[in-house]
């Protein structure tokens, strides 16, 4: 058979002829070569981007990942009395904490159980706090598991630290109030920052686990006492351990405000108040320098020891603050309202002189009371009493003897004798002119404004008409007139 002639199909099958694999010139090899070249090209381009074009960007990211900014807390300022004597100092307390980034992989549950055994905080609660801390502040910020631990617990945790990844023992500043209860309502106290406070203050450098003034001077002068936090930029390793300090801005400690309070006078005022108000649920006293307006002493009873707030409050401690009827947490000197009584007579007297209602020689006779007939039934008579039958008194005698009858006349007059008094509107106007019914503006939070009544107020609040009896009571600092002791 001619070798150059193709055999018939049947012949090829009979002779066992088969088709071989395609040669290298076949089109499928060309396609494969192109794909391989394309893949290598893409890989080379990516390597060039990583090592050349974007090398600075990736280096910058790596550097950022290796740096941490740490806040340096300032020392809180002291508070001094007018003689420069410290009323509060800073001490230290221990807190058990966890740095989430340092916890072992898949072994954090064991750490939680160890801490549960020592601190008494359940493993579930520890895990919840850690997760909340991560969400709020990231992996590297310590999460306080239990604040204010005692020295024995702190020692146990210190021994456990080297073999417990993530465990930190924080030393945090706290306040110690040297006078204890004596200045509780003046100085106030500091406490942990609440979530709401943190949301408001985080842009000013406050930390969720920090402390802030809650009441008294500690609150009013928070910005002065706190100081300015510092910052430290450090390089850390993969476990977050500090390698070196890159830069540092020192913290600026808080200032030391000087109060007008005289510590010795404060003690004497408290002793006097306890002696003469022993049967009362509460009492308050304020001593002021009338020339400068400085508060030299301010006492509110019952009081409490502000050092109770330097650590966790027990149920017993909380009960002593909340249950008593005297409301020890309230500063009665500025927050509670009382009738001013005879101290208001000086304002009535000044108004009467100014308005021509009385002169220094105006004489009124006190027989121990005056009477007012009922408007519609003359047989009904209401007496308004003096503290004694004091006889004839001029203006000086009326003031010196604090005669109620004298000031009934000045305030409401005596129509049946033709004596014209100030009336409720002028009484209210002069009371407000002397600052009653408004806060004094003392730099303590929680001050009440007090109340100056008039006919409109009584109609709106009580739904009753003003009477001459209201005017008489107003004139001696009683009735609906209310002011704070300050």
Backbone torsions as a table, in degrees:
resi	resn	phi	psi	omega
1	UNK	NA	136.9	-178.8
2	UNK	-62.4	121.6	-176.2
3	UNK	-66.1	-17.0	-177.6
4	UNK	-92.2	-0.7	177.6
5	UNK	-98.7	137.7	179.3
6	UNK	-74.3	131.7	177.9
7	UNK	-68.6	154.1	174.5
8	UNK	-65.1	159.9	-176.1
9	UNK	-57.7	-47.5	-178.7
10	UNK	-62.0	-38.2	179.7
11	UNK	-65.5	-42.0	-179.4
12	UNK	-60.2	-42.4	-178.9
13	UNK	-66.3	-36.8	-179.4
14	UNK	-69.1	-32.1	-177.0
15	UNK	-89.0	1.2	176.2
16	UNK	74.9	26.5	179.6
17	UNK	-77.9	130.0	177.9
18	UNK	-123.5	154.0	175.4
19	UNK	-75.9	135.6	177.1
20	UNK	-86.8	175.5	178.2
21	UNK	-66.6	154.3	-179.5
22	UNK	-66.2	148.9	179.5
23	UNK	-75.2	171.2	-177.2
24	UNK	-64.3	-17.9	178.3
25	UNK	-85.0	0.6	-179.1
26	UNK	-67.1	146.5	-176.9
27	UNK	-58.9	-29.3	-177.7
28	UNK	-64.5	-32.9	177.1
29	UNK	-68.1	-34.9	178.7
30	UNK	-64.3	-40.8	179.2
31	UNK	-65.6	-43.3	179.9
32	UNK	-63.2	-42.8	178.7
33	UNK	-60.1	-39.7	-178.9
34	UNK	-65.1	-41.3	179.3
35	UNK	-63.9	-43.2	179.2
36	UNK	-61.8	-45.0	179.8
37	UNK	-61.6	-40.5	-179.8
38	UNK	-63.7	-44.0	-179.9
39	UNK	-63.7	-44.1	177.2
40	UNK	-63.4	-35.1	178.7
41	UNK	-64.4	-43.8	178.1
42	UNK	-62.2	-43.2	179.6
43	UNK	-61.3	-42.9	-179.8
44	UNK	-64.6	-41.1	179.2
45	UNK	-61.3	-43.1	179.1
46	UNK	-63.3	-41.1	177.8
47	UNK	-62.9	-39.4	178.3
48	UNK	-63.2	-42.2	178.8
49	UNK	-61.5	-45.0	-178.2
50	UNK	-65.7	-42.6	-172.0
51	UNK	-93.7	-16.3	-175.1
52	UNK	-124.3	-72.8	-170.2
53	UNK	-61.4	-48.6	-176.6
54	UNK	-103.8	17.2	-176.0
55	UNK	-61.9	-39.3	179.9
56	UNK	-65.2	-39.5	-179.2
57	UNK	-64.6	-45.3	-179.3
58	UNK	-69.0	-34.1	177.1
59	UNK	-65.4	-40.2	178.6
60	UNK	-63.3	-42.1	178.9
61	UNK	-63.9	-40.4	179.9
62	UNK	-64.8	-38.0	-179.7
63	UNK	-67.0	-41.8	178.7
64	UNK	-61.7	-41.9	-179.4
65	UNK	-63.5	-22.3	-177.7
66	UNK	-96.3	0.4	-178.1
67	UNK	-113.8	146.0	175.7
68	UNK	-132.9	141.7	174.9
69	UNK	-100.7	122.6	-176.1
70	UNK	-115.1	132.8	178.2
71	UNK	-82.9	136.8	176.4
72	UNK	-104.2	110.4	-176.6
73	UNK	-71.6	140.9	175.6
74	UNK	-81.7	159.4	173.5
75	UNK	-77.0	130.5	-179.3
76	UNK	-69.3	140.7	-178.2
77	UNK	-65.8	154.6	175.7
78	UNK	-83.1	168.3	174.9
79	UNK	-122.4	128.6	-174.0
80	UNK	-116.1	152.3	172.7
81	UNK	-84.4	-178.5	-173.1
82	UNK	-63.6	-20.6	178.1
83	UNK	-92.8	4.6	179.6
84	UNK	84.5	11.0	179.7
85	UNK	-82.5	130.7	-179.4
86	UNK	-67.6	136.6	177.7
87	UNK	-104.8	-12.7	-178.7
88	UNK	-150.9	146.4	176.2
89	UNK	-130.9	168.8	177.2
90	UNK	-102.4	131.7	173.3
91	UNK	-125.8	-173.7	-177.1
92	UNK	-120.2	152.8	174.1
93	UNK	-138.5	156.7	-179.4
94	UNK	-101.7	145.0	174.8
95	UNK	-135.8	137.4	174.7
96	UNK	-83.5	131.6	-176.0
97	UNK	-141.2	164.6	176.7
98	UNK	-129.3	134.4	170.1
99	UNK	-97.3	106.7	-172.6
100	UNK	-55.2	-35.7	-177.0
101	UNK	-64.7	-22.4	-176.5
102	UNK	-94.0	-3.5	179.6
103	UNK	-66.4	144.9	-180.0
104	UNK	-69.2	146.2	176.3
105	UNK	-61.9	126.5	177.8
106	UNK	59.7	13.7	-179.3
107	UNK	-122.7	11.0	-176.8
108	UNK	-66.3	-28.7	-179.8
109	UNK	-61.3	-37.3	178.0
110	UNK	-65.4	-38.7	177.0
111	UNK	-63.8	-43.0	-179.8
112	UNK	-61.6	-40.0	-179.3
113	UNK	-67.2	-38.0	177.3
114	UNK	-62.2	-44.3	-179.7
115	UNK	-67.8	-34.4	177.0
116	UNK	-60.8	-41.8	-178.3
117	UNK	-63.9	-35.2	-174.4
118	UNK	-91.8	-41.6	-174.1
119	UNK	-93.5	-20.3	-176.5
120	UNK	84.8	-2.7	176.0
121	UNK	-84.9	128.6	-175.1
122	UNK	-63.7	151.4	178.7
123	UNK	-59.4	-36.4	179.1
124	UNK	-64.9	-41.4	178.8
125	UNK	-67.3	-39.0	177.3
126	UNK	-61.2	-45.9	179.8
127	UNK	-61.3	-41.2	179.7
128	UNK	-62.4	-42.9	179.8
129	UNK	-65.3	-40.5	-179.9
130	UNK	-63.5	-45.2	-179.5
131	UNK	-63.7	-40.3	178.0
132	UNK	-65.9	-38.5	178.3
133	UNK	-65.6	-40.0	177.9
134	UNK	-62.3	-45.1	-178.7
135	UNK	-63.7	-35.0	-175.3
136	UNK	-86.1	-41.7	-170.2
137	UNK	-127.9	2.4	179.1
138	UNK	91.0	-174.2	-172.5
139	UNK	-80.7	-24.7	-168.9
140	UNK	-98.5	-8.7	180.0
141	UNK	-83.5	126.7	179.9
142	UNK	-58.9	138.7	177.5
143	UNK	-107.8	118.0	-178.7
144	UNK	-73.0	122.0	179.6
145	UNK	-90.4	-41.6	176.5
146	UNK	-148.0	117.1	178.9
147	UNK	-83.3	163.1	170.2
148	UNK	54.2	51.5	177.8
149	UNK	-82.0	155.4	-178.3
150	UNK	-78.3	170.6	-175.2
151	UNK	-62.8	-37.9	-179.2
152	UNK	-64.2	-44.9	178.0
153	UNK	-64.9	-39.5	178.9
154	UNK	-61.4	-39.8	179.1
155	UNK	-65.1	-41.5	178.4
156	UNK	-62.4	-42.0	179.7
157	UNK	-68.7	-35.8	178.2
158	UNK	-61.6	-40.6	178.8
159	UNK	-69.6	-29.3	-177.9
160	UNK	-82.1	-19.8	-172.0
161	UNK	-55.9	-46.9	-175.5
162	UNK	-61.6	-24.2	-176.7
163	UNK	-111.3	12.2	-178.9
164	UNK	-127.2	94.4	-179.7
165	UNK	-59.0	135.6	177.4
166	UNK	93.6	-19.3	-177.9
167	UNK	-75.8	131.1	176.3
168	UNK	-129.1	143.6	173.6
169	UNK	-112.4	106.1	-175.7
170	UNK	-89.9	137.9	172.6
171	UNK	-105.6	112.7	-174.9
172	UNK	-118.5	145.8	179.8
173	UNK	-73.4	149.6	174.1
174	UNK	-141.9	167.7	-176.2
175	UNK	-101.3	142.1	172.7
176	UNK	-123.6	120.2	-176.9
177	UNK	-93.1	111.6	-169.1
178	UNK	-66.6	-31.6	-178.0
179	UNK	-90.5	1.8	179.5
180	UNK	58.0	-127.0	-176.8
181	UNK	-71.0	-16.8	-170.6
182	UNK	-55.7	-37.8	-176.9
183	UNK	-121.0	28.6	-174.7
184	UNK	-55.8	-46.2	-174.4
185	UNK	-80.4	-19.2	177.6
186	UNK	-83.7	-53.1	-176.3
187	UNK	-74.5	-36.4	-173.4
188	UNK	72.3	-152.9	-178.4
189	UNK	-158.6	167.3	175.1
190	UNK	-105.3	159.0	179.3
191	UNK	-154.6	171.7	-179.6
192	UNK	-61.7	144.7	177.4
193	UNK	-69.3	129.9	177.2
194	UNK	-79.9	167.8	179.4
195	UNK	-61.6	-42.1	179.7
196	UNK	-64.7	-42.2	178.3
197	UNK	-63.7	-39.4	-179.5
198	UNK	-62.9	-43.8	179.8
199	UNK	-59.8	-34.3	-179.0
200	UNK	-79.9	-29.7	-169.3
201	UNK	-111.9	-4.3	-173.7
202	UNK	-62.2	-29.4	178.9
203	UNK	-72.4	-10.5	177.9
204	UNK	-101.6	15.7	174.4
205	UNK	90.4	6.2	177.5
206	UNK	-76.6	145.2	177.4
207	UNK	-105.4	150.4	-178.9
208	UNK	-59.8	-30.3	-178.0
209	UNK	-98.0	17.6	179.2
210	UNK	-89.8	-174.1	-178.8
211	UNK	-125.9	155.5	-175.8
212	UNK	-149.5	153.5	176.6
213	UNK	-63.2	133.8	-176.7
214	UNK	-106.5	-37.6	-178.6
215	UNK	-144.8	171.5	172.7
216	UNK	60.3	-152.4	179.3
217	UNK	-61.4	-33.9	179.0
218	UNK	-57.6	-35.4	177.7
219	UNK	-83.8	-47.4	-175.1
220	UNK	-61.8	-34.5	-177.8
221	UNK	-112.5	31.3	179.8
222	UNK	-53.8	-46.5	-176.4
223	UNK	-66.8	-28.1	179.2
224	UNK	-80.4	-42.7	-176.0
225	UNK	-74.4	-32.5	-171.3
226	UNK	-68.4	-39.7	-173.5
227	UNK	81.7	-164.5	-179.5
228	UNK	-122.1	123.4	179.4
229	UNK	-63.7	148.8	172.4
230	UNK	-96.0	176.7	178.8
231	UNK	-138.4	145.5	178.1
232	UNK	-133.1	126.5	176.4
233	UNK	-99.6	118.5	-175.7
234	UNK	-123.2	153.9	172.9
235	UNK	-95.6	134.7	-178.0
236	UNK	-124.7	158.6	175.9
237	UNK	-88.5	-171.2	-175.7
238	UNK	-63.0	-23.5	179.5
239	UNK	-93.8	4.6	179.2
240	UNK	82.8	10.2	-179.9
241	UNK	-81.4	140.1	-176.5
242	UNK	-67.9	130.0	177.3
243	UNK	-102.2	-47.2	179.6
244	UNK	-160.6	159.4	178.4
245	UNK	-92.9	123.7	179.5
246	UNK	-84.6	-48.7	178.6
247	UNK	-152.6	159.4	-177.5
248	UNK	-151.0	134.4	171.7
249	UNK	-117.0	117.3	-173.9
250	UNK	-65.6	150.0	176.3
251	UNK	-74.7	148.9	176.0
252	UNK	-106.1	112.4	-176.4
253	UNK	-63.5	155.7	-179.7
254	UNK	-68.4	159.6	178.8
255	UNK	-82.4	166.1	-177.4
256	UNK	-111.9	89.2	-178.4
257	UNK	-66.0	144.9	178.3
258	UNK	-106.4	122.3	-179.3
259	UNK	-87.1	164.2	173.1
260	UNK	-79.6	-7.8	-176.7
261	UNK	-65.1	134.3	171.7
262	UNK	-101.5	114.7	-173.7
263	UNK	-59.5	-41.7	-179.3
264	UNK	-66.1	-42.6	178.9
265	UNK	-65.7	-37.4	177.8
266	UNK	-58.3	-42.5	179.2
267	UNK	-63.2	-42.8	-178.2
268	UNK	-67.0	-40.3	179.7
269	UNK	-64.5	-41.3	179.1
270	UNK	-64.1	-44.1	179.4
271	UNK	-60.5	-42.0	-179.9
272	UNK	-65.5	-43.0	-179.2
273	UNK	-65.4	-40.6	178.2
274	UNK	-64.0	-34.1	-178.4
275	UNK	-70.2	-45.5	-172.2
276	UNK	-96.6	-7.6	178.7
277	UNK	-123.4	30.0	-174.6
278	UNK	-63.9	-28.3	-176.9
279	UNK	-89.3	-3.7	-176.5
280	UNK	-90.8	150.6	175.3
281	UNK	-67.3	-35.3	179.1
282	UNK	-150.8	163.0	179.7
283	UNK	-161.0	159.8	179.6
284	UNK	-150.4	151.8	176.8
285	UNK	-149.1	143.3	178.8
286	UNK	-132.1	133.7	173.8
287	UNK	-115.6	123.2	-175.7
288	UNK	-123.0	143.4	169.0
289	UNK	-79.6	108.8	-173.0
290	UNK	-68.4	-16.3	179.2
291	UNK	-81.5	-37.5	-176.7
292	UNK	-108.7	-17.3	-175.6
293	UNK	82.7	1.6	179.4
294	UNK	-65.8	141.3	174.8
295	UNK	-88.7	114.9	-178.1
296	UNK	-89.4	-27.8	177.5
297	UNK	-155.1	143.6	175.8
298	UNK	-146.9	114.1	-176.4
299	UNK	-121.8	135.3	174.8
300	UNK	-131.0	127.5	179.7
301	UNK	-120.8	142.7	-1.7
302	UNK	-72.5	156.1	178.6
303	UNK	-114.0	-170.4	-178.8
304	UNK	-154.5	162.7	-179.8
305	UNK	-87.8	112.8	-178.3
306	UNK	-65.5	-17.3	177.3
307	UNK	-67.0	-13.9	175.5
308	UNK	-59.9	-28.6	-175.7
309	UNK	-87.7	1.7	177.2
310	UNK	-77.6	-10.3	177.7
311	UNK	-144.2	-177.5	179.3
312	UNK	-61.6	139.1	178.6
313	UNK	-84.4	129.7	174.3
314	UNK	-79.8	167.0	177.6
315	UNK	-61.6	-36.0	179.7
316	UNK	-66.8	-43.0	178.2
317	UNK	-62.0	-44.0	-179.0
318	UNK	-62.2	-38.6	180.0
319	UNK	-64.0	-37.5	179.7
320	UNK	-67.9	-21.3	-179.5
321	UNK	-91.6	-30.8	-171.3
322	UNK	-101.2	-37.7	-170.3
323	UNK	-76.8	-38.4	-173.6
324	UNK	-59.3	141.9	179.8
325	UNK	-66.1	-21.0	-178.8
326	UNK	-75.3	-6.5	178.1
327	UNK	54.3	70.9	-175.9
328	UNK	-62.2	-25.7	-179.3
329	UNK	-75.1	-14.3	-177.7
330	UNK	-88.6	133.3	173.5
331	UNK	-84.3	96.1	-174.7
332	UNK	-65.6	-17.7	-179.4
333	UNK	-71.3	-25.1	-178.1
334	UNK	-127.3	-17.4	-172.3
335	UNK	-105.4	-19.8	-178.8
336	UNK	-102.6	149.0	-177.4
337	UNK	-113.4	137.9	-179.6
338	UNK	-140.2	155.9	171.1
339	UNK	-63.2	134.5	-177.0
340	UNK	-73.3	-16.7	179.2
341	UNK	65.9	-145.9	-171.5
342	UNK	-67.6	-15.4	176.0
343	UNK	-61.7	-24.3	-179.6
344	UNK	-74.5	-16.3	-177.7
345	UNK	-62.8	-28.8	178.4
346	UNK	-64.2	-36.9	177.8
347	UNK	-69.2	-41.4	177.9
348	UNK	-62.3	-42.6	178.7
349	UNK	-62.3	-44.5	178.9
350	UNK	-61.7	-41.9	179.4
351	UNK	-64.6	-41.1	-179.4
352	UNK	-63.9	-41.0	176.9
353	UNK	-65.5	-44.3	-178.3
354	UNK	-63.4	-38.6	-175.9
355	UNK	-89.4	0.5	179.6
356	UNK	76.8	14.7	177.3
357	UNK	-71.5	-31.8	-177.8
358	UNK	-144.5	159.9	170.8
359	UNK	-125.6	-179.1	179.1
360	UNK	-63.4	-22.6	-175.9
361	UNK	-100.1	1.3	-179.6
362	UNK	-62.1	120.9	-175.8
363	UNK	-109.7	131.1	178.5
364	UNK	-132.0	138.4	-178.7
365	UNK	-99.4	126.0	176.6
366	UNK	-100.6	114.4	174.9
367	UNK	-95.9	10.1	179.0
368	UNK	103.5	-10.1	179.2
369	UNK	-172.9	165.3	164.9
370	UNK	-129.2	163.0	-179.5
371	UNK	-124.7	152.9	177.1
372	UNK	-129.7	126.4	177.4
373	UNK	-78.8	147.1	175.9
374	UNK	-63.7	140.1	-174.6
375	UNK	-60.1	-35.7	-175.3
376	UNK	-110.3	-10.4	-179.2
377	UNK	-138.1	96.0	-176.1
378	UNK	-63.6	-13.2	177.7
379	UNK	-78.0	-14.0	178.6
380	UNK	-96.0	117.7	-176.9
381	UNK	-122.0	131.4	179.1
382	UNK	-108.9	122.0	177.7
383	UNK	-86.8	146.7	172.2
384	UNK	-124.3	118.5	-165.0
385	UNK	-94.3	151.6	165.8
386	UNK	-96.9	170.7	179.6
387	UNK	-81.3	-12.1	175.7
388	UNK	-167.0	164.4	172.6
389	UNK	-82.1	102.2	-168.5
390	UNK	-97.3	-6.2	178.3
391	UNK	77.4	-160.6	-177.0
392	UNK	-74.6	131.3	-177.5
393	UNK	-134.8	133.9	168.9
394	UNK	-86.5	-173.0	-174.9
395	UNK	-60.0	-44.2	-179.3
396	UNK	-63.2	-41.0	179.2
397	UNK	-67.0	-37.3	178.2
398	UNK	-61.4	-41.0	177.4
399	UNK	-69.9	-48.5	-174.7
400	UNK	-63.0	-38.7	-177.8
401	UNK	-90.6	-3.4	-178.5
402	UNK	49.8	51.3	-176.2
403	UNK	-75.8	122.7	175.7
404	UNK	-63.9	-44.0	-177.8
405	UNK	-59.6	-42.6	179.9
406	UNK	-56.8	-42.2	-176.0
407	UNK	-85.5	-16.9	167.6
408	UNK	-60.8	-45.0	-180.0
409	UNK	-62.2	-49.3	-177.1
410	UNK	-62.8	-37.0	-175.7
411	UNK	-79.8	-52.8	-172.8
412	UNK	-112.0	-8.8	-178.2
413	UNK	74.9	-177.1	176.5
414	UNK	-142.2	95.0	-170.9
415	UNK	-59.4	-39.2	-176.7
416	UNK	-71.7	-11.9	176.3
417	UNK	-109.1	1.4	178.5
418	UNK	74.7	19.2	179.1
419	UNK	-95.1	121.1	-178.3
420	UNK	-94.5	127.3	179.0
421	UNK	-99.0	-175.7	-178.7
422	UNK	-69.5	-40.1	-174.8
423	UNK	84.3	161.5	-172.0
424	UNK	-66.6	-33.1	-176.7
425	UNK	-68.4	-45.2	178.5
426	UNK	-70.3	-34.9	174.8
427	UNK	-58.8	-46.3	-179.6
428	UNK	-64.8	-40.4	-178.0
429	UNK	-64.4	-43.6	179.7
430	UNK	-70.3	-36.4	177.2
431	UNK	-59.4	-44.1	179.5
432	UNK	-69.4	-33.9	178.3
433	UNK	-63.9	-28.9	176.7
434	UNK	-86.8	5.9	173.8
435	UNK	96.1	-0.7	178.6
436	UNK	-71.7	149.2	-178.6
437	UNK	85.2	0.8	178.5
438	UNK	-134.2	150.4	174.7
439	UNK	-62.5	148.7	178.1
440	UNK	-73.8	-23.5	-177.2
441	UNK	91.4	12.4	176.3
442	UNK	-57.1	145.0	-174.5
443	UNK	-82.3	52.8	170.2
444	UNK	-132.1	137.3	-179.2
445	UNK	-79.5	153.2	176.3
446	UNK	96.2	12.7	-179.2
447	UNK	-74.6	135.2	176.6
448	UNK	-87.2	150.7	-178.8
449	UNK	-82.4	-21.1	-173.2
450	UNK	81.0	-171.4	-178.0
451	UNK	-149.5	131.7	172.0
452	UNK	-112.4	111.8	-175.9
453	UNK	-82.9	156.8	169.5
454	UNK	-152.7	-178.0	-175.5
455	UNK	-62.0	-39.5	-179.7
456	UNK	-65.1	-43.9	178.8
457	UNK	-59.5	-45.9	-176.9
458	UNK	-64.3	-38.8	179.2
459	UNK	-66.0	-42.2	-177.3
460	UNK	-72.9	-39.3	-173.4
461	UNK	-89.9	-44.8	-175.7
462	UNK	-101.9	-14.3	-177.5
463	UNK	68.6	29.5	-177.8
464	UNK	-127.7	155.3	177.4
465	UNK	-83.3	150.0	176.9
466	UNK	-72.5	140.7	-179.9
467	UNK	-123.2	167.9	177.0
468	UNK	-63.1	-30.4	176.7
469	UNK	-63.5	-36.0	175.7
470	UNK	-62.3	-39.9	-179.6
471	UNK	-66.6	-42.0	177.9
472	UNK	-60.9	-47.1	179.0
473	UNK	-62.6	-40.7	176.7
474	UNK	-56.6	-42.8	-174.9
475	UNK	-65.8	-20.6	178.2
476	UNK	-111.5	18.5	174.8
477	UNK	75.3	26.7	179.4
478	UNK	-118.5	-164.5	179.5
479	UNK	74.0	-133.5	-175.1
480	UNK	-91.2	-0.6	175.6
481	UNK	-71.7	126.6	-179.4
482	UNK	-137.8	138.6	178.0
483	UNK	-140.0	165.1	171.8
484	UNK	-84.1	158.6	175.7
485	UNK	-54.8	-33.8	178.1
486	UNK	-65.8	NA	NA
